[in-house]
Amino acid sequence: MKLEVIHHKHDVIVVGAGIAGLYAALKTSGEVDTAVLSKIYPTRSHSGAAQGGCAASLGNMMEDHWEWHLYDTVRGSDFLGDQDAQELLVRDAAPVIYEMEHLGVPFDRTPAGRIAQRPFGGHFGNFGKSEMMRSCYAADRSGHAQLHCLYEQCLKNEVRFYDEFFAVSLVMKDGSCRGVVAWDIRNGGLHVFHAKAVMIASGGYARCWKITSNAMANTGDGLALVMRQNLPLEDMEFVQFHPTGLWREGILVSEAARGEGGYLVNDKGERFMERYAKAKMELAPRDVVSRAEQSEINEGRGIGGQDAIHLDLRHLGREKILHLLPQVRELALKFIGRDMITEPIPIQPTAHYSMGGIPTDLDTRVLSGTGKESVPGLYASGECACVSVHGANRLGTNSTLECAVFGRRGGLKMLDFVRGLERHGELPEDAAGPARAQIEGLLATAGRKGVRPVELRETMQKSMTDNVAVYRTAEGLQKQVAICAELRAKFREVSLDDGGAYANTELIEALELGHMLDYAYVIARCALGRTECRGAHWRTDHPGRNDQEWLKHTLAWLEGDAIRIDYKPVVITRHQPEERKY
Ligand SMILES: Cc1cc2nc3c(=O)[nH]c(=O)nc-3n(C[C@H](O)[C@H](O)[C@H](O)COP(=O)(O)OP(=O)(O)OC[C@H]3O[C@@H](n4cnc5c(N)ncnc54)[C@H](O)[C@@H]3O)c2cc1C
């Protein structure tokens, strides 16, 4: 089959319609011609699953300051976050929350009519000394409220949406980005989107694990597109395991459940967090709580001897649960048949959030190496990006905040850039060539004997859950590097059942699998390289944080079958590394 190519031209193309992508598009639209590509309908983006809230030191419930929020974010990141970016995040938080409020996000309210705020893990008052209520929320559907509001505002601003278009490759010429090539999932067909600026906002990518809280679409496509242009990814070894995924399902029970007062209990009925974080208990940062749970499980105190812990909310009472946690109650009822009003629910750590990603500077420009040099015309923001506000471990509700602050900022920066360009840069000859070769190649395998994508995907997901977990060892990681290398080789022999162009979901799954195998390989390799414990990366064979050797960011390039690693320093401004106790 020879695929036809259709051409489009816009000033700005945003790949991704989550909070980050939509906020960027909102800022450029109205001023310059803006289009958003999304492989799923925009309001199905994973941002809509964010439950707990969005952090900002509004001080509506108790005294709060951005300096306190900064301190918590720096410590939460185990000192690997870049403090200039972290400062920008927390200083912009309040104005961005108010902007969202004025755009129409229906945040919950205090009796006095202000935006209500709730406690979340790792957020404290007075430099770690007291309790804090900092997360702005809309029941436990906070991301849903933000996403829908931004989508409506983008529609009002006449952003052009290309729904169910799958970005397959970047268009580059003379070292700058000139557009994107995408596949029309519904109708089939290749589309070249010629642009002055492109933003990748393709979201998180924990779908390469079996037990994960992430949506089906979180397959890291944007990372693979960037990596295939010989550009690096940053800090890929740092993946957060959320302490409360529904047992064996991985589906998230928001930290708001513990924020509102939920207990974690082992098989003996003990609130075991006492032994791991005496002061902060269940509200210690996620890396600390997940490790505590895993230790209880490994030492035989999991519920019924299984790999589960109980989350007990019964003491909160029916009314509070129904008012503040309606969605998580419903999820537990539907997926594991347990009602948290009357019984504890079994949970386990679940692969949840990716701290690493596409390296950017403070203005969301994609960086090409260890220095400050960026790729003209290419931007990234949201969970796929690594401006490094989360370092080695993210605090709850700092992520939707990052998407809003840096999506918005990226939009404004792209606007400046695009206004300075008189015309679009020239496209390379046959801009769609690499994408066409990839897709025609896959479609041509239809009906052949050979390995199917689903088999490789299941092996990858299971082995990542086994080997790149809460606790890591050289042995497990070496094994995983080898498994990924083997799966990547097998992927070259993959064949499909469906060779058609229309709504070919098997083709999309194959493309996604190719992406996942590339970055899963990089995650395993980077985790093997970092021989210390920091934040979410815990090497039982290398105890302790090692600032002397490892206070640095990892950069990784995928070069054929090899991975090249380099490092760059962490930006430290206000807070010097110190011991982290909770
Ligand atoms: C269950 C859950 C609960 C969470 N709760 C919270 C919370 O309470 N507070 C908080 O701060 N954070 C929370 N997080 C994290 C936070 O929600 C995410 O980090 C954030 O929403 C990511 O937003 P994003 O804009 O980067 O991407 P997403 O919202 O994931 O959107 C990605 C977009 O990229 C598009 N895309 C991807 N690949 C392609 C492609 N190849 N072609 C075209 N389009 C593509 C998708 O269609 C989608 O529109 C939670 C995460 C999960 C999974």
The ligand as a Gaussian input file, in Angstrom:
#p B3LYP/6-31G(d) Opt

LIG

0 1
 C       -4.526000       8.289000      38.367000
 C       -3.673000       9.518000      38.477000
 C       -3.963000      10.484000      39.435000
 C       -3.185000      11.623000      39.529000
 N       -3.492000      12.561000      40.477000
 C       -2.795000      13.710000      40.514000
 C       -3.166000      14.763000      41.405000
 O       -4.130000      14.663000      42.153000
 N       -2.423000      15.886000      41.401000
 C       -1.350000      16.054000      40.585000
 O       -0.735000      17.108000      40.615000
 N       -0.987000      15.074000      39.724000
 C       -1.682000      13.924000      39.668000
 N       -1.309000      12.950000      38.779000
 C       -0.260000      13.239000      37.795000
 C       -0.805000      14.188000      36.744000
 O       -2.166000      13.936000      36.541000
 C       -0.093000      14.053000      35.411000
 O        1.283000      14.125000      35.592000
 C       -0.511000      15.183000      34.467000
 O       -1.899000      15.318000      34.410000
 C        0.051000      14.965000      33.083000
 O       -0.499000      15.933000      32.221000
 P        0.103000      16.182000      30.798000
 O       -0.572000      17.395000      30.263000
 O        1.578000      16.186000      30.849000
 O       -0.321000      14.884000      29.950000
 P       -1.676000      14.036000      29.826000
 O       -2.809000      14.624000      30.530000
 O       -1.314000      12.628000      30.109000
 O       -1.984000      14.153000      28.272000
 C       -1.144000      13.597000      27.292000
 C       -1.687000      13.971000      25.940000
 O       -0.747000      13.577000      24.941000
 C       -1.442000      13.010000      23.861000
 N       -0.515000      12.103000      23.151000
 C        0.356000      11.228000      23.675000
 N        1.025000      10.607000      22.685000
 C        0.574000      11.117000      21.517000
 C        0.861000      10.871000      20.157000
 N        1.757000       9.956000      19.757000
 N        0.194000      11.596000      19.232000
 C       -0.739000      12.501000      19.579000
 N       -1.053000      12.767000      20.864000
 C       -0.403000      12.091000      21.809000
 C       -2.610000      12.293000      24.484000
 O       -3.637000      12.119000      23.541000
 C       -3.006000      13.286000      25.574000
 O       -3.880000      14.253000      25.062000
 C       -2.081000      11.802000      38.667000
 C       -1.799000      10.844000      37.705000
 C       -2.571000       9.700000      37.630000
 C       -2.188000       8.666000      36.609000

